[in-house]
Amino acid sequence: LAQWITDPRNPLTARVWVNRVWQGHFGAGLVRTPDNFGFTGDKPTHPELLDWLAAELVEPTASGGRKPPEWGTKHLHKLILTSATYRQSSVHPKQDAYARADAGNRLWWRAERRRLDAEALRDALLAAGGNLKLDKIGGPSFAPDVPADALEGLSTKGAAYKASPAAEQGRRSVYVIAKR
């Protein structure tokens, strides 16, 4: 089954994976129904791009330098993140004309504004304030400072939570442990 799923002659697997990676970066996939690539699902907004990215995933080409591994998602991320589509502004010079023709931005003529999740927001605020510590990668998690009013509902407020030392508070949010 695994060989059939990943067989280069089966394009569906690569297309679905490419669409999921695209959706992770843009908020919506090239196929707007990521759980349904069948007849009742949406058609791809850019079928040629979807097929090209799927081919690059299965058998990447070397654009100078080393050839990336087959089925390498890192190469796929690099292609998407260095594209003009990803780097465009959310405000377009021809906003009014394009909005009349494609109000839902299905053709990716501008970037969509997206909310940051809590972890990305915390890291962005620490970085903007010059307090993000990138020198310690890996290792044990840390418990962040939590205001006393946030602990108000706990029955054992004082003993229920203990924050890590202040020197560890500036690490990236990926190292936060929710409970201690």
N, C-alpha and C positions, 0 to 999 in steps of 0.2 A: 504494500500500500504506500509506504513512504517513497519508494522508487517511482511509483506511478505519479504521486503528487508532485514530486520535484523533477520529473522528466522534462527536459527542455521542449519536448513536443506538446506538453500540456501548458498552454499559456495562461490559464486561469489563475494558478497559484501565484505566479509572479505579478500578474495584474492586480490581484487582490492585495498582495503585500505592498506593492508600490502605492496603491490607492490609500492604504492605511498610513503609510509613512507621510504621504502628501497631506492627508487629513490631520495628522499630528502637527504639522508645521503651519497649515493654513486654516485649520478649523473645519474645513469641508474637503471632501475628496474630489478628484476629477470625475468620479462617479458619485453622485450625491446620495445614493443609497448604498452605503458600504456593505450592508448585510444582504444585498440582493443584486447580484450581477446577472440575474436571469432576464427572461422576457418581460417580467412585470416591473423590473427595476428601472431606474433612470439610465439613459444613455450617457456615455462619457462626454464631458464638455469638450475635451480635446483627445479624441481617440488615438491620433498619431503620436501624441506626446506620451500617453499611457503605454502604448505598445513600445515606443523607443525606450522609456525608462524601464519597462519590464525586461526588454532585451539586454539593457545595460546591467540589470540586476543579475540575470542568468549568466551572461558572458560579457563582462565589461571590456571596453577597449582602453588601451593605454593612450592617454593624451599627453605624452611626454612623461618620462620617468617609468617607475615600475607599474606593471599591470596589476590592478587590484584583484583579490580573489573572487571566484565565482560565488554568486549568491551573497555578495558582500554588501550589507546594509550601510556600512560607513561610506562607501563610494556613492551610494544612492543619496545619502544625506548631503554629501558634499556637492553633488550635482544640483540638488534642489536649493540648498542654502546659498550657492554662488550664482544662482540664476537671476536674471533681471526681474522676473516675476516676484521672487521672494524679496528682493531689495527695493521694490517700488514703494512709493508713498501712499498713504491712505487718502491724500488729496490729489486729484488729477487735474492738470490744466484744462482738459476738455470735459470736466465733470458734468456739466449740464447736458451736453449732447450725448455723452455715453450713458448717463443715467436714464435718459429717455429711451434709449435703445436697449439697455440691459440694466434695469433697476436693481436686480438681485445680484449683480456682479458675478454671474455664472461664467463669464468669459475672462475673469481675472484681470480686468483693466485697471484695478487699483487694489491696494492692500486693505484687508479688513481689520478694523480695530478689534483687539481681543483683550479680555481681562487676564491679568496675571493670577496664577494661583497663589495661595498664601506663602508657600516656600519661595517661589520666585520673587514675590514682592519683598519678603524679608531680606533676601540676598541682595536685591537691587537697592534697597534702602541702606543696608550696611555698606555696600560698595560706594554709593553716592556720598556717604558720610566718611569714607576712608577707614571704615572699621571692619571690613571683611578680611578675615585672616585666611590666606590661601597657602600658608606655609606648612600646615599639617594636613596631609592627605591620608585617609584611611584611619584605622584605629577605632577605639571605642566611641560610642555615641555620647552626647552630652544632653543634659536637661536644661532648657532655657529658663530664664527668669519669668515667672508668671505673677502678675499683679495679685495682691491679696484679695481684691473683690472678685476675681475670676475663680478663686478657690472657695468662695463664700458658701456654696452649696454642699461642700464636703463635710461629713460628720466629724472627721478628725483633721481639721484644717492644718494645724502645725506639723503633725507627723505624716500627713498624707503625701507631701511633696517636698523634695529638696532639690534646689537648683544646683547645677555644677558651678565650680569656681568661675569668677568673672573672666579669667584669662581664656576660658574655653568658649565663652558666649559669642564670639565673633566668627566661629566656624560656619561653613555653609550649612544650609537647612537640611541637606541630605543626611547629615549626621545627628539631627535632633531625634531624641527618643521621647515619646509622648508620656510614658509612665516611668517612674523610678521607684 
